[in-house]
Amino acid sequence: MLTSARSYRRNQISRAKAAAAIGRFRDGYKIRRLTEALDEFEDHIGDLRLVEGDLRISGDLDLTRERVGLLMVLGDLVVDGAYADSDDPESFLLVTGDMRARDVVTAGWLEVHGDLSTGCLIGDYNDCSASIGGDVSARLFYGEEHHFTIGGALGADAVIGRPRLEIAVPPAVIELDDPRMLDHFDRDLLRVDEDHHIDDDGTDGRAVTWIDGFHDFRELKRRVRAGRPLRTTGVRE
């Protein structure tokens, strides 16, 4: 998938060029850590891959499956399928331009200097973080416990929960216990309980539906990565 990206492990990138590219990160912690890791590269980070220019991936891009600990795209990145990374082992992505992907599931270190456009934007756990310098456009944004910094505006059809989000204008959210969760997710992804109200005459009244967040977050992530819908029925049950 990353055939056009030069490899540090294969000696296609000099140490000086790798260090210069790492210096394009805006986070000093990442620069220090990754530069130090170059001295003991294979033990710390896996392969480092560099693209000087734009990169387009025709399918999915999963840094863990690619055995890439650090991918740096000095230009725009387009992923026709899903983008995914991990926090164990940690992976890093730097995009100095804009990024577009069908969907994004990020648990690692994601840094995009331009805009990010995607369908579902899903955060995963809280060890690492995502930083977007420009605007974010998504159909659905669920940050889970992941930390996001967005320098521009967030345009999303639905923001789920209360994301750990640094942004100038906080978005309106759908709380995890909001019945509107059923408008965006199948029941089997959620913790759902129903209580039947008994009328004064002893007959069953209107059923009250209670939502208590996600029942199966792993299945939600699997669906997003596979490009499967999170809501498969046309109307709320």
Summary of the structure (lengths in Angstrom):
residues: 237
radius of gyration: 20.5
end to end distance: 40.9
largest distance: 81.5
contacts: 757
relative contact order: 0.10
helix: 18%
strand: 41%
